[in-house]
Amino acid sequence: MNDMDYTDKPTQVREDETLDEASLLAYLNQQLDLNASSLEVLQFPGGNSNLTYQITINQQNYILRRPPIGTKAKSAHDMGREFTVLNELKPYFDKAPEAILFCDDLSVIGSEFYLMKALEGIIFRKNPPKGMRISASQAKQLCHDMVKTLVDLHSIEIGKTPLAELGRMDGYVERQVEGWAKRYRNAKTDDVPNGENVIEWLQAHMPEDYHKPTLIHNDYKFDNLVLAEHDDSLDIIGVLDWEMTTLGHPLMDLGSSLAYWVEATDAPQMHALRTMPTQIDGMMKRDEIVKLYSELSGVDIEDFTYYYVFGLFRLAGIVQQIYYRFYHGQTKDKRFAQFGQVCGILLAKAQEEINNYQRKHQTQESGANPMLNFKDKVALISGASRGIGEATAKLIAQNGAHVILTSRSKDSLEKVAQDISDAGGKVSVMPCHIGEPAAIDKLFSDIQAQFGKLDILINNAATNPYFGHVLDMPVDAFDKTIDVNIKGYFLMSQKAGQLMKNNGGGAMVNIASVNGKTPAPMQAVYSMTKSAVISMTQAFAKECAAFNIRVNAVLPGLTDTKFASALTQNEQMLKMILPLIPMGRMAQPEEIAPSIAFLVSDAASYVTGTCLSVDGGYLS
C-alpha cells in the first residue's frame, strides 16, 4: 500500500438516471434547514439495482438511494423499509451507515428515496482500485474479517429489539425458495433457461428452518463493504445496501454471498461474470469460507451444497429481474444487455453443483459408482430400430432411463419398444427421418410437449447409399449422405442442445466411425461425413460446456450390423479387413453400447469433446 487515495469516487450521472436537482434542493433545504443555494449530484457507477448518488451541499457529502428506473419488483426496492432497518440496526451494529431522512413524496424526484451520511472509504468492485497492491496475506486477512463481520451480524440478539419485527423465522426456507421461483418465472424472458430443474431440486431438498431468530443481510459481498487502510491491513468500517435485510437462515445468507465468489480455478464462463477480486492471490476458496464461518459461529455445516445452489438461483433471479427491464425497454443501461446470458451461466453452475451432489450421495448410498444410473433421465436415440442404436436403447432403458426410439421405420421401432417394455423399461416411439428438417422440428416439438425436457441424445442414424469409387459417386447419393450424416446430426444436436440448455444441461454422443480417422476404400463420402461428425462433436463440446452440456463421440470399428452387411457378409472383404484389427474379429453391437452409455452417464461428468475409438485396436 502507498499514500495514493483509493477512496471510492462517484462519477457523472447516467443520462437516463438524472434527478430533478431544483426540486431536490428545495426539499432538502426545508427538511434539513440548510439554506443552500445549490447542490452537486454525482452517481456511483457500481450496483445493478437501487441507484446510489452522492449529494454535496454546503461542502457536506450525503448519500441518496432510490429505486431503479422502470422497477419490476416493487417489494424489492422499499426505501422506507431500508431506512427503518438502518435506524433500528445502528445501536447494535456499528458498521451500519447513519440514515438521516426518508422521503415518500414522489413529486420531489419521481420516486421514494432516503438520505444517509456519507461513509467514505475504499470499495472493491471487479478489481481493487487501480494501482493498489494487495499481498496474499492481506487478502487472506480481509476474507477472515469479512466472514467475522457476517458472523457478528448473525450473532446479534434481536429478540427484544425492534429488529425482531422484520420478519418471521418459521417457513423462511420455503418462502425464499417459492418466492424466488415466482419472481424468476414472472421475470423470465424468451431467451433464458426456464430453471425448473433447479427449482424442483431446491423444493425437494429444503433444510429445516434455523432454530433461533437471526438477522441476515441478504446481499453481503465485497462491493457492499467500505474499507479503510490502517498500517498494513484493510479494515471493514461499513456495510452498505440493506434493502433485503430480514430475519432468516444464516447459511442461506452465506450461500447468497458465495454465489458472487468466483475462484481462480473456476471455469472461464464463471470468470466472465466476476464482479469482485475474489480470484487474486490469498483470497480464500468457497469451501474455506464455509469452514471458517462454521468455526467462528459454532454452526455445524455438514454439506453446504443446498445453500450455494440457492444462492446461485437467487442471483439468477436478481439478474433476470434486471434483464427483464432492459429486455422490455424500461432501462437503456447497456451493462444489462448480456444479463440474459449471465442468468443462463448461473443456472448451469447451479445444475453442475446439483449433479455433483447427486453423484456423491448416490455413491454413498449404494457403495458403488453410479456409472449406469439413468433414473428419471429422458434419452433420445436415433437409428434405434436395430444394431448399435437398438443395443444402446436397451442398455440405457435397463438402467432406468425413459428411452425415445426414433428412426424411419415405425414397425421396426415397435418391435424394439416391445422388447424394452417386456423387460420392465420405459419407452416411447417417435418415428423421424433425420434427413428431413421438418421431421426433426416435429420430433422435438413432440418431445417438448410430452416430456418437457431431454437429458440424453444419441445420434446414431446414418446412411451410406453408395459403395464404390469416389469418382463414380452419383450426386443424389452424395446429397443424401450429407443430409443425414452431417445436416441431420447438426440439427438433432442443435435442437437437443436448446432443450438441454433450458433445463440445466445434458449429454450427447455422436456415433462417428473409425472411417472418420482413416477413410475406407469405396466409402469416401461416408468417411468424409464421419470426419465431419468428429469435428462437429468437438465444436459443440467447446461451445456447449458453459451450459453444462457434454458432447462426445464414439468411433466404432467393424461391427456386425445390417448397416455394415456390405462388409460383414463379404468374405473377400473380411479377409482384407480382419487382419488389420489386432483383436482379429468384428464387434457385436452389445460391445459398442456400454461405451456410449458410459459417455452419457454421470461417471463421465468431466468428459467432453472426446472421440472414443471402440475398434478392437484398429486405430492403435
C-alpha positions as CSV (number, residue, x, y, z in Angstrom):
1,M,0.0,0.0,0.0
2,N,1.1,3.6,-0.5
3,D,-0.1,7.2,0.0
4,M,-2.4,7.3,-3.0
5,D,-6.1,8.0,-2.5
6,Y,-8.1,4.8,-3.3
7,T,-11.4,6.1,-1.9
8,D,-14.4,5.2,-3.9
9,K,-15.4,8.1,-6.1
10,P,-18.7,8.9,-7.8
11,T,-18.9,10.0,-11.5
12,Q,-21.3,11.9,-13.7
13,V,-24.9,10.8,-13.5
14,R,-26.0,8.4,-16.3
15,E,-28.2,10.1,-18.9
16,D,-31.4,8.2,-18.2
17,E,-31.0,8.3,-14.3
18,T,-30.8,12.0,-13.6
19,L,-32.6,13.7,-10.7
20,D,-34.6,16.9,-10.5
21,E,-31.9,18.9,-8.8
22,A,-34.0,22.0,-8.2
23,S,-36.8,20.1,-6.6
24,L,-34.4,18.0,-4.5
25,L,-32.5,21.2,-3.3
26,A,-35.8,22.8,-2.2
27,Y,-36.9,19.7,-0.3
28,L,-33.5,19.2,1.5
29,N,-33.3,22.9,2.4
30,Q,-36.7,22.6,4.1
31,Q,-36.1,19.2,5.8
32,L,-32.5,19.8,6.9
33,D,-32.7,23.6,7.4
34,L,-29.7,24.1,5.2
35,N,-30.5,27.3,3.3
36,A,-28.2,26.2,0.5
37,S,-28.2,27.9,-3.0
38,S,-27.0,24.9,-4.9
39,L,-26.1,21.2,-4.8
40,E,-24.0,18.9,-6.8
41,V,-25.2,15.4,-7.8
42,L,-22.9,12.6,-8.8
43,Q,-23.6,8.9,-9.2
44,F,-21.7,5.8,-8.0
45,P,-21.2,3.6,-11.0
46,G,-21.4,0.3,-9.2
47,G,-24.6,-1.6,-8.4
48,N,-27.2,-3.1,-10.7
49,S,-30.4,-2.5,-8.6
50,N,-31.1,0.6,-6.5
51,L,-29.4,3.7,-7.7
52,T,-26.9,5.5,-5.4
53,Y,-25.9,9.1,-5.7
54,Q,-23.6,11.5,-3.8
55,I,-25.3,14.8,-3.0
56,T,-23.0,17.6,-2.0
57,I,-24.5,20.6,-0.2
58,N,-22.5,23.3,1.6
59,Q,-19.4,21.1,1.2
60,Q,-21.1,18.3,3.1
61,N,-21.5,14.9,1.3
62,Y,-24.6,12.8,1.7
63,I,-25.7,9.5,0.0
64,L,-29.1,9.3,-1.7
65,R,-30.6,5.9,-2.5
66,R,-33.6,5.5,-4.8
67,P,-35.2,2.5,-6.7
68,P,-34.1,1.8,-10.3
69,I,-35.9,3.4,-13.2
70,G,-38.7,1.1,-14.5
71,T,-38.8,-1.0,-11.4
72,K,-40.1,-4.5,-11.9
73,A,-40.4,-5.9,-8.4
74,K,-41.7,-3.1,-6.1
75,S,-41.2,-5.2,-2.9
76,A,-37.5,-5.5,-3.7
77,H,-36.9,-1.7,-3.6
78,D,-38.7,-0.5,-0.5
79,M,-36.8,2.6,0.5
80,G,-38.8,3.2,3.6
81,R,-38.1,-0.3,4.9
82,E,-34.3,0.1,4.3
83,F,-34.3,3.5,6.1
84,T,-36.1,1.9,9.1
85,V,-33.7,-1.0,9.2
86,L,-30.7,1.3,9.3
87,N,-32.2,3.3,12.2
88,E,-33.0,0.2,14.2
89,L,-29.8,-1.6,13.4
90,K,-27.3,1.2,14.2
91,P,-27.3,0.8,18.0
92,Y,-26.4,-2.9,17.7
93,F,-24.1,-3.0,14.7
94,D,-21.6,-0.1,14.4
95,K,-20.8,-0.8,10.8
96,A,-24.3,0.2,9.6
97,P,-24.5,3.7,8.0
98,E,-26.3,6.5,9.7
99,A,-29.6,7.2,8.0
100,I,-30.9,10.9,8.1
101,L,-34.3,11.1,6.4
102,F,-36.8,9.3,4.2
103,C,-39.0,10.8,1.6
104,D,-42.2,9.2,0.2
105,D,-43.3,12.4,-1.7
106,L,-43.0,11.3,-5.3
107,S,-43.2,14.8,-6.5
108,V,-39.6,15.5,-5.3
109,I,-37.6,13.2,-7.7
110,G,-40.3,10.9,-9.0
111,S,-39.7,8.1,-6.5
112,E,-39.2,7.4,-2.8
113,F,-35.7,7.9,-1.5
114,Y,-33.7,8.1,1.6
115,L,-30.6,10.1,2.6
116,M,-27.7,8.9,4.8
117,K,-24.4,10.3,5.9
118,A,-21.6,9.6,3.5
119,L,-19.2,6.8,4.6
120,E,-16.0,7.4,2.7
121,G,-13.6,4.6,2.1
122,I,-12.3,2.0,-0.3
123,I,-14.8,-0.3,-2.1
124,F,-13.6,-3.3,-4.1
125,R,-15.5,-3.7,-7.3
126,K,-14.4,-6.1,-10.1
127,N,-10.8,-5.4,-9.2
128,P,-9.0,-3.5,-6.4
129,P,-8.6,0.3,-7.1
130,K,-6.1,0.9,-9.9
131,G,-2.5,0.9,-8.6
132,M,-3.5,-0.6,-5.2
133,R,-1.3,-3.6,-4.3
134,I,-2.7,-6.3,-2.0
135,S,-0.5,-9.0,-0.7
136,A,-1.7,-12.6,-0.3
137,S,-1.6,-12.2,3.5
138,Q,-3.7,-9.0,3.3
139,A,-6.2,-10.7,1.0
140,K,-6.5,-13.7,3.4
141,Q,-6.9,-11.4,6.4
142,L,-9.6,-9.5,4.6
143,C,-11.5,-12.7,3.9
144,H,-11.3,-13.6,7.6
145,D,-12.6,-10.2,8.6
146,M,-15.4,-10.3,6.1
147,V,-16.6,-13.6,7.5
148,K,-16.1,-12.4,11.1
149,T,-18.3,-9.3,10.3
150,L,-21.0,-11.5,8.9
151,V,-20.9,-13.8,12.0
152,D,-21.1,-10.6,14.2
153,L,-24.3,-9.6,12.3
154,H,-25.8,-13.1,12.6
155,S,-25.0,-13.1,16.4
156,I,-27.0,-10.0,17.3
157,E,-29.5,-11.0,20.0
158,I,-32.6,-9.4,18.4
159,G,-35.3,-11.0,20.5
160,K,-36.1,-7.8,22.4
161,T,-35.2,-5.2,19.8
162,P,-37.4,-3.6,17.1
163,L,-35.5,-5.7,14.6
164,A,-37.5,-8.8,15.7
165,E,-40.4,-7.4,13.7
166,L,-38.6,-7.5,10.4
167,G,-39.8,-11.0,9.6
168,R,-40.7,-14.4,10.9
169,M,-38.4,-17.4,11.1
170,D,-40.9,-20.2,10.6
171,G,-41.2,-21.2,7.0
172,Y,-38.4,-19.0,5.9
173,V,-36.6,-21.5,3.7
174,E,-39.8,-22.4,1.9
175,R,-40.9,-18.8,1.5
176,Q,-37.5,-18.0,0.0
177,V,-37.5,-20.8,-2.5
178,E,-41.1,-20.3,-3.6
179,G,-40.7,-16.6,-3.6
180,W,-37.6,-16.6,-5.8
181,A,-39.1,-19.2,-8.1
182,K,-42.2,-17.0,-8.6
183,R,-40.0,-13.9,-9.2
184,Y,-37.9,-15.8,-11.7
185,R,-40.9,-17.2,-13.6
186,N,-42.6,-13.7,-13.6
187,A,-39.4,-12.1,-15.0
188,K,-38.5,-14.8,-17.4
189,T,-37.9,-13.8,-21.0
190,D,-38.0,-16.0,-24.1
191,D,-34.2,-16.1,-24.3
192,V,-33.2,-17.6,-20.9
193,P,-33.5,-21.1,-19.4
194,N,-36.7,-21.9,-17.5
195,G,-34.7,-23.0,-14.4
196,E,-37.3,-25.6,-13.5
197,N,-34.8,-28.4,-12.8
198,V,-33.0,-26.2,-10.2
199,I,-36.3,-25.1,-8.7
200,E,-37.6,-28.7,-8.3
201,W,-34.3,-29.7,-6.7
202,L,-34.5,-26.8,-4.2
203,Q,-38.1,-27.6,-3.4
204,A,-37.3,-31.3,-2.8
205,H,-34.2,-30.8,-0.6
206,M,-35.2,-28.0,1.7
207,P,-33.4,-28.0,5.1
208,E,-35.1,-27.2,8.3
209,D,-35.6,-23.6,9.3
210,Y,-32.9,-22.1,11.6
211,H,-33.5,-22.6,15.3
212,K,-33.1,-19.0,16.5
213,P,-34.1,-15.6,15.2
214,T,-31.2,-14.3,13.1
215,L,-30.8,-11.0,11.3
216,I,-29.4,-11.6,7.8
217,H,-28.1,-9.1,5.3
218,N,-29.1,-10.9,2.1
219,D,-26.6,-9.1,-0.2
220,Y,-23.3,-9.4,1.7
221,K,-20.4,-9.0,-0.7
222,F,-17.2,-7.0,-1.3
223,D,-18.8,-4.2,-3.1
224,N,-21.1,-3.6,-0.2
225,L,-18.2,-3.3,2.2
226,V,-16.4,0.0,2.9
227,L,-12.7,-0.4,3.8
228,A,-10.1,1.8,5.3
229,E,-6.4,1.4,5.2
230,H,-4.7,1.0,8.5
231,D,-1.0,0.3,8.7
232,D,-0.6,-2.9,6.7
233,S,-4.2,-4.0,6.7
234,L,-7.6,-3.2,5.3
235,D,-10.3,-2.7,8.0
236,I,-14.0,-3.0,7.4
237,I,-15.6,0.2,8.6
238,G,-19.0,-0.1,7.0
239,V,-21.6,-2.4,5.4
240,L,-23.9,-1.0,2.8
241,D,-27.1,-1.9,0.9
242,W,-29.6,-3.2,3.5
243,E,-32.7,-3.3,1.2
244,M,-33.2,-7.0,1.5
245,T,-32.3,-7.4,5.2
246,T,-34.7,-9.7,7.1
247,L,-34.9,-12.5,9.7
248,G,-33.8,-15.8,8.2
249,H,-31.4,-18.7,7.8
250,P,-27.8,-17.6,8.3
251,L,-26.5,-20.3,5.9
252,M,-28.8,-19.1,3.2
253,D,-27.3,-15.6,3.7
254,L,-23.8,-17.1,3.4
255,G,-24.8,-19.1,0.3
256,S,-26.2,-15.9,-1.3
257,S,-22.8,-14.2,-0.6
258,L,-20.8,-17.1,-2.1
259,A,-22.8,-17.1,-5.3
260,Y,-20.7,-14.0,-6.2
261,W,-17.5,-15.7,-5.2
262,V,-15.5,-16.7,-8.3
263,E,-12.3,-18.6,-7.5
264,A,-9.1,-18.6,-9.6
265,T,-9.8,-22.2,-10.7
266,D,-13.4,-21.7,-11.7
267,A,-14.4,-22.2,-15.4
268,P,-13.9,-19.3,-17.8
269,Q,-17.6,-18.6,-18.1
270,M,-17.8,-18.0,-14.4
271,H,-14.8,-15.6,-14.6
272,A,-16.7,-13.7,-17.3
273,L,-19.3,-13.0,-14.5
274,R,-16.8,-12.0,-11.9
275,T,-17.7,-8.6,-10.2
276,M,-15.2,-8.8,-7.3
277,P,-11.5,-9.6,-6.9
278,T,-12.1,-13.0,-5.2
279,Q,-9.6,-14.6,-7.6
280,I,-6.4,-12.8,-6.5
281,D,-3.7,-14.5,-4.6
282,G,-4.5,-15.1,-0.9
283,M,-8.3,-15.0,-1.3
284,M,-9.9,-17.9,0.3
285,K,-11.8,-20.6,-1.6
286,R,-15.5,-21.0,-1.1
287,D,-15.1,-24.2,1.0
288,E,-12.5,-22.4,3.1
289,I,-15.0,-19.5,3.7
290,V,-17.6,-22.1,4.8
291,K,-15.2,-23.8,7.1
292,L,-14.2,-20.5,8.7
293,Y,-17.8,-19.4,9.1
294,S,-18.5,-22.7,10.9
295,E,-15.5,-22.3,13.2
296,L,-16.3,-18.6,14.1
297,S,-20.1,-19.1,14.5
298,G,-20.2,-22.6,16.0
299,V,-22.7,-23.6,13.4
300,D,-22.2,-27.2,12.2
301,I,-22.1,-27.4,8.4
302,E,-22.2,-30.9,7.1
303,D,-22.9,-30.1,3.5
304,F,-23.2,-26.6,2.0
305,T,-24.4,-27.6,-1.4
306,Y,-28.1,-26.6,-0.9
307,Y,-27.2,-23.1,0.3
308,Y,-24.8,-22.4,-2.5
309,V,-27.3,-23.7,-5.1
310,F,-29.9,-21.5,-3.6
311,G,-27.5,-18.5,-3.7
312,L,-26.8,-19.1,-7.4
313,F,-30.5,-19.5,-8.2
314,R,-31.4,-16.4,-6.2
315,L,-28.7,-14.4,-8.0
316,A,-30.0,-15.7,-11.4
317,G,-33.4,-14.3,-10.3
318,I,-32.0,-11.0,-9.4
319,V,-30.1,-10.8,-12.7
320,Q,-33.1,-11.8,-14.6
321,Q,-35.3,-9.2,-12.9
322,I,-32.8,-6.6,-14.1
323,Y,-32.6,-8.1,-17.6
324,Y,-36.4,-8.0,-17.8
325,R,-36.3,-4.2,-17.5
326,F,-33.7,-4.0,-20.3
327,Y,-35.4,-6.6,-22.5
328,H,-38.7,-4.6,-22.3
329,G,-37.0,-1.2,-22.8
330,Q,-37.6,0.1,-19.3
331,T,-33.9,0.9,-19.0
332,K,-31.3,1.7,-21.6
333,D,-28.3,0.8,-19.5
334,K,-26.1,-1.2,-21.8
335,R,-24.5,-3.0,-18.8
336,F,-27.6,-5.1,-18.7
337,A,-27.6,-6.3,-22.3
338,Q,-25.8,-9.5,-21.5
339,F,-27.7,-10.3,-18.3
340,G,-29.7,-13.0,-20.1
341,Q,-26.5,-14.9,-20.8
342,V,-25.4,-14.3,-17.2
343,C,-28.6,-15.8,-16.0
344,G,-28.0,-18.9,-18.1
345,I,-24.5,-19.4,-16.8
346,L,-25.6,-19.1,-13.2
347,L,-28.3,-21.7,-13.7
348,A,-25.8,-24.0,-15.4
349,K,-23.5,-23.7,-12.4
350,A,-26.3,-24.4,-10.0
351,Q,-27.2,-27.6,-12.1
352,E,-23.5,-28.6,-12.0
353,E,-23.5,-28.4,-8.2
354,I,-26.7,-30.4,-8.1
355,N,-25.2,-33.1,-10.3
356,N,-22.1,-33.3,-8.1
357,Y,-24.3,-33.6,-5.0
358,Q,-26.3,-36.4,-6.6
359,R,-23.3,-38.3,-7.7
360,K,-21.8,-38.0,-4.2
361,H,-24.9,-39.2,-2.4
362,Q,-25.7,-42.0,-4.9
363,T,-22.2,-43.3,-4.3
364,Q,-22.5,-43.1,-0.5
365,E,-25.9,-44.8,-0.6
366,S,-25.0,-47.6,-3.0
367,G,-21.4,-48.0,-2.1
368,A,-20.6,-48.1,-5.9
369,N,-20.0,-45.7,-8.7
370,P,-23.4,-44.9,-10.3
371,M,-22.0,-45.3,-13.8
372,L,-25.1,-46.5,-15.4
373,N,-27.8,-44.9,-13.3
374,F,-30.2,-43.2,-15.6
375,K,-33.2,-42.9,-13.3
376,D,-35.5,-40.0,-14.2
377,K,-33.5,-39.3,-17.4
378,V,-35.1,-39.0,-20.8
379,A,-32.9,-40.3,-23.7
380,L,-33.5,-39.9,-27.4
381,I,-31.7,-42.5,-29.7
382,S,-31.8,-42.2,-33.4
383,G,-31.3,-45.2,-35.6
384,A,-32.8,-47.2,-32.7
385,S,-34.6,-49.9,-34.8
386,R,-31.5,-52.2,-35.0
387,G,-27.8,-52.6,-34.5
388,I,-25.9,-50.2,-32.2
389,G,-28.9,-48.0,-31.6
390,E,-31.1,-50.9,-30.5
391,A,-28.4,-52.3,-28.2
392,T,-27.8,-48.9,-26.6
393,A,-31.5,-48.2,-26.1
394,K,-32.0,-51.5,-24.3
395,L,-29.0,-50.9,-22.1
396,I,-29.9,-47.4,-21.1
397,A,-33.6,-48.4,-20.5
398,Q,-32.4,-51.3,-18.4
399,N,-30.6,-48.9,-16.2
400,G,-33.6,-46.5,-15.6
401,A,-33.9,-44.1,-18.5
402,H,-37.1,-43.4,-20.4
403,V,-35.9,-44.0,-23.9
404,I,-37.4,-42.4,-27.0
405,L,-36.8,-44.5,-30.1
406,T,-36.6,-42.9,-33.4
407,S,-35.9,-44.0,-37.0
408,R,-37.8,-44.0,-40.3
409,S,-39.5,-47.4,-39.7
410,K,-42.2,-47.3,-37.1
411,D,-42.8,-51.1,-37.4
412,S,-39.2,-51.9,-36.6
413,L,-39.2,-49.4,-33.7
414,E,-42.3,-51.0,-32.2
415,K,-40.6,-54.4,-32.0
416,V,-37.6,-52.9,-30.1
417,A,-40.0,-51.0,-27.9
418,Q,-41.9,-54.2,-27.0
419,D,-38.7,-55.9,-26.0
420,I,-37.8,-52.9,-23.7
421,S,-41.3,-52.8,-22.3
422,D,-41.4,-56.6,-21.6
423,A,-38.1,-56.2,-19.7
424,G,-39.7,-53.5,-17.5
425,G,-38.3,-50.5,-19.2
426,K,-39.9,-47.2,-20.1
427,V,-40.1,-46.5,-23.8
428,S,-41.7,-44.2,-26.4
429,V,-41.7,-44.5,-30.2
430,M,-41.4,-41.3,-32.3
431,P,-40.5,-42.1,-35.9
432,C,-38.4,-39.4,-37.7
433,H,-36.3,-39.2,-40.9
434,I,-33.4,-37.1,-39.7
435,G,-32.6,-36.2,-43.3
436,E,-35.7,-34.0,-43.3
437,P,-35.5,-30.8,-41.2
438,A,-39.3,-30.5,-40.8
439,A,-39.4,-34.0,-39.4
440,I,-36.8,-33.1,-36.8
441,D,-38.8,-30.0,-35.9
442,K,-41.9,-32.1,-35.2
443,L,-39.9,-34.7,-33.3
444,F,-38.6,-32.1,-30.8
445,S,-41.9,-30.4,-30.6
446,D,-43.4,-33.7,-29.6
447,I,-40.6,-34.3,-27.0
448,Q,-41.2,-30.9,-25.5
449,A,-44.9,-31.4,-25.3
450,Q,-44.7,-34.9,-23.8
451,F,-41.6,-34.7,-21.6
452,G,-40.7,-31.0,-21.2
453,K,-37.0,-31.9,-21.3
454,L,-34.3,-34.0,-22.8
455,D,-31.3,-35.3,-20.8
456,I,-29.5,-37.5,-23.4
457,L,-29.2,-37.5,-27.2
458,I,-27.5,-40.4,-29.1
459,N,-27.1,-39.5,-32.7
460,N,-26.8,-42.9,-34.3
461,A,-28.8,-42.9,-37.5
462,A,-26.7,-42.7,-40.6
463,T,-26.8,-43.7,-44.3
464,N,-24.3,-44.9,-46.8
465,P,-26.2,-45.4,-50.1
466,Y,-23.2,-45.8,-52.3
467,F,-20.4,-48.4,-52.1
468,G,-17.9,-47.7,-54.9
469,H,-15.2,-45.5,-56.3
470,V,-15.4,-41.8,-55.4
471,L,-15.1,-40.7,-59.0
472,D,-18.3,-42.6,-59.9
473,M,-20.5,-41.4,-57.0
474,P,-23.9,-40.0,-58.1
475,V,-24.7,-36.5,-56.9
476,D,-28.1,-37.7,-55.4
477,A,-26.3,-40.3,-53.3
478,F,-23.8,-37.6,-52.2
479,D,-26.6,-35.2,-51.2
480,K,-28.5,-37.9,-49.3
481,T,-25.3,-38.9,-47.3
482,I,-24.6,-35.3,-46.4
483,D,-28.3,-34.6,-45.5
484,V,-28.4,-37.4,-43.0
485,N,-24.9,-37.8,-41.7
486,I,-24.0,-34.2,-41.3
487,K,-27.0,-31.9,-41.6
488,G,-29.2,-34.4,-39.7
489,Y,-26.7,-34.8,-36.9
490,F,-26.2,-31.0,-36.7
491,L,-30.0,-30.2,-36.5
492,M,-30.6,-33.0,-33.9
493,S,-27.7,-31.7,-31.8
494,Q,-28.9,-28.1,-32.1
495,K,-32.5,-28.9,-31.1
496,A,-31.4,-31.2,-28.3
497,G,-28.9,-28.6,-27.1
498,Q,-31.6,-25.9,-26.9
499,L,-33.8,-28.2,-24.8
500,M,-30.8,-29.2,-22.6
501,K,-29.7,-25.6,-22.1
502,N,-33.2,-24.7,-21.0
503,N,-33.2,-27.5,-18.4
504,G,-29.8,-27.2,-16.9
505,G,-27.7,-29.4,-19.1
506,G,-27.4,-32.9,-20.6
507,A,-25.2,-35.2,-22.6
508,M,-24.9,-36.1,-26.3
509,V,-23.0,-38.8,-28.0
510,N,-22.5,-38.8,-31.8
511,I,-21.8,-42.2,-33.4
512,A,-18.9,-41.5,-35.8
513,S,-16.7,-44.2,-37.2
514,V,-13.0,-45.2,-37.5
515,N,-13.5,-44.3,-41.1
516,G,-13.6,-40.7,-39.9
517,K,-10.0,-41.0,-38.9
518,T,-8.8,-43.3,-41.8
519,P,-11.1,-43.2,-44.9
520,A,-12.1,-46.7,-46.0
521,P,-11.8,-47.8,-49.6
522,M,-15.1,-47.5,-51.6
523,Q,-16.6,-45.4,-48.8
524,A,-15.1,-42.0,-49.5
525,V,-18.1,-39.7,-48.8
526,Y,-19.3,-41.7,-45.9
527,S,-15.8,-41.4,-44.4
528,M,-15.9,-37.7,-45.0
529,T,-19.2,-37.3,-43.2
530,K,-17.9,-39.2,-40.2
531,S,-14.8,-37.0,-40.1
532,A,-17.2,-34.0,-40.1
533,V,-19.1,-35.6,-37.2
534,I,-15.8,-35.8,-35.2
535,S,-15.2,-32.1,-35.8
536,M,-18.8,-31.3,-35.1
537,T,-18.6,-33.1,-31.8
538,Q,-15.6,-31.1,-30.7
539,A,-17.2,-27.8,-31.8
540,F,-20.4,-28.5,-29.9
541,A,-18.4,-29.6,-26.8
542,K,-16.5,-26.4,-26.7
543,E,-19.5,-24.1,-27.2
544,C,-22.0,-26.0,-25.0
545,A,-19.8,-26.7,-22.0
546,A,-20.9,-23.4,-20.4
547,F,-24.4,-24.7,-20.3
548,N,-23.5,-28.0,-18.6
549,I,-23.9,-29.9,-21.8
550,R,-21.3,-32.6,-22.6
551,V,-20.8,-33.8,-26.2
552,N,-18.7,-36.8,-27.1
553,A,-18.3,-39.2,-30.0
554,V,-17.9,-43.0,-30.2
555,L,-15.9,-44.3,-33.2
556,P,-17.0,-47.9,-33.7
557,G,-14.8,-50.2,-35.8
558,L,-16.2,-53.0,-37.9
559,T,-19.4,-54.1,-36.2
560,D,-21.8,-56.9,-37.1
561,T,-24.9,-54.9,-38.1
562,K,-27.2,-54.8,-41.1
563,F,-25.8,-51.4,-41.9
564,A,-22.3,-52.9,-42.3
565,S,-23.5,-56.0,-44.1
566,A,-21.8,-55.0,-47.3
567,L,-18.6,-55.7,-45.4
568,T,-19.5,-58.3,-42.9
569,Q,-21.3,-60.5,-45.4
570,N,-18.5,-60.3,-47.9
571,E,-15.8,-63.0,-47.2
572,Q,-13.3,-61.4,-49.5
573,M,-13.6,-58.1,-47.8
574,L,-13.4,-59.7,-44.4
575,K,-10.2,-61.4,-45.3
576,M,-8.7,-58.0,-46.1
577,I,-10.1,-56.2,-43.0
578,L,-9.8,-58.6,-40.1
579,P,-6.0,-58.9,-40.3
580,L,-5.9,-55.1,-39.7
581,I,-7.8,-55.5,-36.4
582,P,-5.4,-56.6,-33.6
583,M,-8.3,-58.5,-31.9
584,G,-8.9,-60.3,-35.2
585,R,-12.7,-60.1,-35.2
586,M,-15.6,-57.7,-35.7
587,A,-17.6,-56.3,-32.8
588,Q,-21.1,-57.0,-31.7
589,P,-23.5,-54.1,-31.2
590,E,-23.7,-55.0,-27.5
591,E,-20.0,-54.4,-27.2
592,I,-20.3,-50.8,-28.5
593,A,-23.3,-49.9,-26.4
594,P,-21.5,-49.8,-23.0
595,S,-19.1,-47.1,-24.2
596,I,-22.0,-45.0,-25.3
597,A,-23.8,-45.5,-22.0
598,F,-20.6,-44.5,-20.1
599,L,-20.2,-41.2,-22.0
600,V,-23.8,-40.2,-21.3
601,S,-23.7,-41.2,-17.7
602,D,-22.6,-39.2,-14.7
603,A,-19.5,-41.3,-14.4
604,A,-18.2,-39.3,-17.4
605,S,-19.1,-35.9,-15.8
606,Y,-15.7,-34.5,-16.7
607,V,-15.5,-35.9,-20.2
608,T,-16.5,-33.7,-23.1
609,G,-15.1,-33.3,-26.6
610,T,-13.7,-36.9,-26.5
611,C,-13.8,-39.2,-29.5
612,L,-13.6,-42.7,-28.2
613,S,-12.5,-45.4,-30.6
614,V,-14.1,-48.8,-29.9
615,D,-12.4,-50.8,-32.7
616,G,-10.6,-53.8,-31.4
617,G,-7.3,-51.9,-31.7
618,Y,-7.8,-50.9,-35.4
619,L,-6.6,-47.3,-35.0
620,S,-3.8,-48.1,-32.5
